[in-house]
Amino acid sequence: MEEAWQIYVAAAEKQIVEGWAASKEFLPRHISSDSEAESCGREFHRGNVCTVKVEALQKGRLAIRVPHGMVHHWFGSIFVPEVGLDEVLRLIKDYSSYARHFDEVVEARELSRDENADRFRVYMKLKRKKIITVYYNTEHEVTFEKRGQGRVMSRAVATRIREIAKPGMPNEKELGYGEDRGFLWRLNAYWMYEQVDGGVILNCEVLSLSRSIPAGLDWLVGPFVESIPRESLEATLSAIRRALTEG
């Protein structure tokens, strides 16, 4: 499973970097068909979140599959008016404030920082809710890199994800692999922050991995596994815009 996931990640990262480098529009070339660009563009220019599901990437002519797993690959974009790139990045790097801004974040803190490399290690306790509620202890490595005038790209990779049993109780504990329900095994997020006339465009592409839905549990697990990645991305982008525009 891990090898297949890394193959998918490598293909995605190559496509992301090349697609964003080549694009002069808010929607990278590797994402959009004409219909998606039109629909997404309408939402974007209304000031709403634009999201597009990215089809499974290929190696040669075959789609890259992860045995016993489901890859969830989404792109999202939003425009934040009347702000500067530095202001956006200050908010993004202020990890201790995340619990105030993002509903999914119960607790967050910076574990370490490398100023020279613009690299961070971050802890976040996450809550995801859809019919059922699941909590996770997670750690992430986040790196920021300038990509030309007015453009900064970041790569955030979850290095540790553990589902929590009995969260908030005295006997709260982390579940090991095989004990957890497999809703979230891997999580990578790639961001492009771009200064444009009138504000900043935020693009985000998220890859996550969950266990395949067990037979007979589609009614319970399906809505959580399949809709949470998109809803989480939409909520994150909306929360950033709200934090920056409403103070």
Kinemage of the C-alpha trace (Angstrom):
@kinemage 1
@onewidth
@group {chain A} dominant
@subgroup {mainchain}
@vectorlist {calphas} color= white
{ca met a 1} P 0.000 0.000 0.000
{ca glu a 2} L 2.710 2.476 0.985
{ca glu a 3} L 4.620 1.975 -2.268
{ca ala a 4} L 1.493 2.588 -4.354
{ca trp a 5} L 0.670 5.708 -2.315
{ca gln a 6} L 4.175 7.110 -2.861
{ca ile a 7} L 3.870 6.441 -6.606
{ca tyr a 8} L 0.633 8.417 -6.633
{ca val a 9} L 2.153 11.242 -4.573
{ca ala a 10} L 5.176 11.490 -6.895
{ca ala a 11} L 2.931 11.694 -9.973
{ca ala a 12} L 0.686 14.261 -8.287
{ca glu a 13} L 3.553 16.479 -7.129
{ca lys a 14} L 5.060 16.528 -10.612
{ca gln a 15} L 1.699 17.468 -12.102
{ca ile a 16} L 1.018 20.097 -9.456
{ca val a 17} L 4.356 21.874 -9.859
{ca glu a 18} L 4.228 21.792 -13.658
{ca gly a 19} L 0.552 22.726 -13.817
{ca trp a 20} L 0.821 25.700 -11.513
{ca ala a 21} L 4.027 26.906 -13.126
{ca ala a 22} L 2.450 26.892 -16.581
{ca ser a 23} L -0.873 28.424 -15.613
{ca lys a 24} L -1.622 32.123 -15.732
{ca glu a 25} L -5.189 31.571 -14.540
{ca phe a 26} L -6.510 30.761 -11.078
{ca leu a 27} L -7.331 27.194 -12.203
{ca pro a 28} L -4.184 25.175 -13.061
{ca arg a 29} L -4.139 23.548 -16.477
{ca his a 30} L -3.889 20.016 -15.168
{ca ile a 31} L -7.178 20.417 -13.286
{ca ser a 32} L -9.605 21.938 -15.701
{ca ser a 33} L -11.780 20.797 -18.523
{ca asp a 34} L -13.764 23.525 -20.255
{ca ser a 35} L -16.941 22.723 -18.303
{ca glu a 36} L -15.108 22.566 -14.963
{ca ala a 37} L -13.315 25.826 -15.655
{ca glu a 38} L -16.597 27.559 -16.500
{ca ser a 39} L -18.464 26.244 -13.458
{ca cys a 40} L -15.559 26.795 -11.097
{ca gly a 41} L -14.903 30.230 -12.542
{ca arg a 42} L -18.439 31.374 -11.799
{ca glu a 43} L -18.106 30.426 -8.137
{ca phe a 44} L -14.625 31.907 -7.882
{ca his a 45} L -15.627 35.281 -9.267
{ca arg a 46} L -18.634 35.408 -6.946
{ca gly a 47} L -16.198 35.171 -4.049
{ca asn a 48} L -17.121 31.577 -3.262
{ca val a 49} L -14.955 28.493 -2.900
{ca cys a 50} L -14.336 26.677 -6.164
{ca thr a 51} L -13.693 22.917 -5.844
{ca val a 52} L -12.937 20.272 -8.472
{ca lys a 53} L -12.420 16.546 -7.993
{ca val a 54} L -9.206 15.438 -9.681
{ca glu a 55} L -9.491 12.171 -11.549
{ca ala a 56} L -7.162 9.306 -10.619
{ca leu a 57} L -3.680 9.913 -11.959
{ca gln a 58} L -2.061 7.470 -14.346
{ca lys a 59} L 1.280 5.768 -14.731
{ca gly a 60} L 1.565 5.045 -18.399
{ca arg a 61} L -1.961 4.140 -19.492
{ca leu a 62} L -3.068 2.660 -16.178
{ca ala a 63} L -4.685 4.530 -13.299
{ca ile a 64} L -2.585 4.452 -10.135
{ca arg a 65} L -4.472 2.446 -7.520
{ca val a 66} L -3.648 1.850 -3.858
{ca pro a 67} L -4.456 -1.710 -2.728
{ca his a 68} L -7.120 -1.771 0.004
{ca gly a 69} L -7.223 2.022 -0.059
{ca met a 70} L -9.086 4.940 -1.622
{ca val a 71} L -7.260 8.055 -2.824
{ca his a 72} L -9.191 11.312 -2.488
{ca his a 73} L -7.757 14.080 -4.674
{ca trp a 74} L -9.349 17.534 -4.644
{ca phe a 75} L -8.471 21.012 -5.863
{ca gly a 76} L -9.901 24.171 -4.305
{ca ser a 77} L -9.497 27.893 -4.866
{ca ile a 78} L -10.731 31.146 -3.367
{ca phe a 79} L -9.991 34.848 -3.785
{ca val a 80} L -9.407 36.984 -0.695
{ca pro a 81} L -9.911 40.678 -1.506
{ca glu a 82} L -8.009 43.661 -0.147
{ca val a 83} L -5.213 41.719 1.541
{ca gly a 84} L -1.529 41.322 0.822
{ca leu a 85} L 0.506 38.147 0.461
{ca asp a 86} L 2.488 38.849 3.642
{ca glu a 87} L -0.718 39.196 5.640
{ca val a 88} L -2.008 35.866 4.329
{ca leu a 89} L 1.245 34.085 5.142
{ca arg a 90} L 1.316 35.515 8.674
{ca leu a 91} L -2.068 33.933 9.320
{ca ile a 92} L -1.121 30.621 7.700
{ca lys a 93} L 2.078 30.342 9.753
{ca asp a 94} L 0.405 31.289 13.041
{ca tyr a 95} L -0.391 27.683 13.953
{ca ser a 96} L -1.305 28.508 17.553
{ca ser a 97} L -4.338 30.417 16.219
{ca tyr a 98} L -5.750 27.559 14.152
{ca ala a 99} L -8.229 26.356 16.781
{ca arg a 100} L -9.824 29.833 16.712
{ca his a 101} L -10.192 29.924 12.944
{ca phe a 102} L -10.835 26.347 11.808
{ca asp a 103} L -13.707 24.231 13.115
{ca glu a 104} L -11.824 20.985 12.423
{ca val a 105} L -8.850 22.003 14.567
{ca val a 106} L -9.317 21.290 18.265
{ca glu a 107} L -5.738 22.133 19.226
{ca ala a 108} L -2.605 23.167 17.325
{ca arg a 109} L 0.930 24.208 18.117
{ca glu a 110} L 4.264 24.683 16.432
{ca leu a 111} L 6.743 21.935 17.358
{ca ser a 112} L 9.789 23.388 15.636
{ca arg a 113} L 10.819 25.975 13.061
{ca asp a 114} L 13.750 26.284 10.676
{ca glu a 115} L 13.852 29.948 9.700
{ca asn a 116} L 16.522 29.458 7.036
{ca ala a 117} L 14.550 26.791 5.179
{ca asp a 118} L 11.114 28.296 6.016
{ca arg a 119} L 10.136 24.874 7.366
{ca phe a 120} L 7.842 23.980 10.260
{ca arg a 121} L 6.834 20.916 12.259
{ca val a 122} L 3.306 21.254 13.558
{ca tyr a 123} L 0.993 19.284 15.845
{ca met a 124} L -2.771 19.378 15.286
{ca lys a 125} L -5.611 17.579 16.990
{ca leu a 126} L -8.321 17.274 14.337
{ca lys a 127} L -12.040 16.584 14.505
{ca arg a 128} L -13.971 15.399 11.480
{ca lys a 129} L -17.733 14.989 11.628
{ca lys a 130} L -20.233 13.482 9.194
{ca ile a 131} L -22.887 11.279 10.811
{ca ile a 132} L -20.068 10.035 13.021
{ca thr a 133} L -17.300 12.097 14.650
{ca val a 134} L -13.649 11.070 14.525
{ca tyr a 135} L -10.673 12.669 16.291
{ca tyr a 136} L -7.006 12.440 15.319
{ca asn a 137} L -3.617 13.379 16.710
{ca thr a 138} L -1.535 14.500 13.738
{ca glu a 139} L 1.914 15.910 13.013
{ca his a 140} L 2.883 17.727 9.817
{ca glu a 141} L 5.983 18.965 8.065
{ca val a 142} L 5.316 22.212 6.205
{ca thr a 143} L 7.721 23.927 3.829
{ca phe a 144} L 7.253 27.290 2.112
{ca glu a 145} L 9.058 28.278 -1.092
{ca lys a 146} L 8.964 31.432 -3.207
{ca arg a 147} L 7.872 30.761 -6.782
{ca gly a 148} L 8.617 34.028 -8.502
{ca gln a 149} L 7.314 37.510 -7.893
{ca gly a 150} L 4.222 37.507 -5.684
{ca arg a 151} L 3.932 33.719 -5.501
{ca val a 152} L 4.622 31.344 -2.609
{ca met a 153} L 4.055 27.604 -2.675
{ca ser a 154} L 3.815 25.356 0.389
{ca arg a 155} L 3.881 21.601 0.862
{ca ala a 156} L 2.338 20.103 4.004
{ca val a 157} L 2.744 16.382 4.635
{ca ala a 158} L 1.234 14.568 7.605
{ca thr a 159} L 4.055 12.515 9.089
{ca arg a 160} L 1.888 11.012 11.820
{ca ile a 161} L -1.873 10.337 11.965
{ca arg a 162} L -3.459 8.458 14.858
{ca glu a 163} L -7.181 8.061 15.423
{ca ile a 164} L -8.206 8.764 19.034
{ca ala a 165} L -10.533 6.562 21.055
{ca lys a 166} L -12.672 8.166 23.789
{ca pro a 167} L -11.475 11.723 23.055
{ca gly a 168} L -11.624 14.090 26.005
{ca met a 169} L -12.071 11.275 28.501
{ca pro a 170} L -9.554 10.320 31.216
{ca asn a 171} L -8.915 7.074 29.330
{ca glu a 172} L -8.410 8.760 25.939
{ca lys a 173} L -5.916 6.793 23.843
{ca glu a 174} L -4.469 6.580 20.366
{ca leu a 175} L -5.372 3.612 18.179
{ca gly a 176} L -2.673 1.725 16.301
{ca tyr a 177} L -2.791 0.615 12.689
{ca gly a 178} L -5.406 -2.141 12.436
{ca glu a 179} L -7.272 -0.847 15.498
{ca asp a 180} L -8.425 2.360 13.806
{ca arg a 181} L -11.314 2.606 11.352
{ca gly a 182} L -9.101 3.675 8.457
{ca phe a 183} L -10.922 6.915 7.599
{ca leu a 184} L -7.652 8.866 7.304
{ca trp a 185} L -4.299 7.159 6.758
{ca arg a 186} L -2.349 9.774 4.766
{ca leu a 187} L -2.771 13.499 4.112
{ca asn a 188} L -0.801 15.857 1.849
{ca ala a 189} L -1.718 19.444 0.999
{ca tyr a 190} L -0.115 21.692 -1.631
{ca trp a 191} L -0.825 25.420 -1.583
{ca met a 192} L -0.134 28.276 -3.959
{ca tyr a 193} L -0.585 31.804 -2.617
{ca glu a 194} L -0.538 34.443 -5.351
{ca gln a 195} L -0.707 38.216 -5.074
{ca val a 196} L -2.903 39.716 -7.800
{ca asp a 197} L -4.621 43.034 -8.337
{ca gly a 198} L -7.046 43.575 -5.489
{ca gly a 199} L -6.032 40.697 -3.239
{ca val a 200} L -4.621 37.182 -3.022
{ca ile a 201} L -5.643 33.941 -4.715
{ca leu a 202} L -5.369 30.788 -2.619
{ca asn a 203} L -5.122 27.500 -4.502
{ca cys a 204} L -4.957 24.192 -2.636
{ca glu a 205} L -4.655 20.634 -3.853
{ca val a 206} L -5.226 17.908 -1.262
{ca leu a 207} L -4.404 14.204 -1.430
{ca ser a 208} L -5.706 11.872 1.257
{ca leu a 209} L -5.886 8.124 1.678
{ca ser a 210} L -8.522 6.087 3.460
{ca arg a 211} L -9.298 2.410 3.715
{ca ser a 212} L -11.627 0.976 1.080
{ca ile a 213} L -15.234 0.919 2.275
{ca pro a 214} L -16.026 -2.484 3.822
{ca ala a 215} L -18.861 -4.410 2.177
{ca gly a 216} L -22.208 -3.662 3.769
{ca leu a 217} L -21.099 -0.435 5.443
{ca asp a 218} L -21.572 1.931 2.496
{ca trp a 219} L -24.576 3.572 4.182
{ca leu a 220} L -22.525 4.479 7.262
{ca val a 221} L -18.949 4.870 6.064
{ca gly a 222} L -19.561 6.054 2.502
{ca pro a 223} L -20.780 9.601 3.293
{ca phe a 224} L -17.894 10.154 5.716
{ca val a 225} L -15.107 8.814 3.518
{ca glu a 226} L -16.290 10.267 0.220
{ca ser a 227} L -17.610 13.709 1.182
{ca ile a 228} L -15.361 14.762 4.063
{ca pro a 229} L -12.262 15.507 1.888
{ca arg a 230} L -14.191 18.020 -0.252
{ca glu a 231} L -16.111 19.527 2.659
{ca ser a 232} L -12.923 19.863 4.698
{ca leu a 233} L -11.187 21.714 1.856
{ca glu a 234} L -14.146 24.038 1.331
{ca ala a 235} L -14.375 24.792 5.037
{ca thr a 236} L -10.647 25.518 5.289
{ca leu a 237} L -10.625 27.951 2.367
{ca ser a 238} L -13.760 29.712 3.610
{ca ala a 239} L -12.313 30.009 7.108
{ca ile a 240} L -9.108 31.596 5.809
{ca arg a 241} L -11.046 34.172 3.831
{ca arg a 242} L -13.279 34.890 6.820
{ca ala a 243} L -10.328 35.289 9.204
{ca leu a 244} L -8.625 37.714 6.827
{ca thr a 245} L -11.634 39.806 5.854
{ca glu a 246} L -13.645 39.883 9.074
{ca gly a 247} L -10.733 40.184 11.485
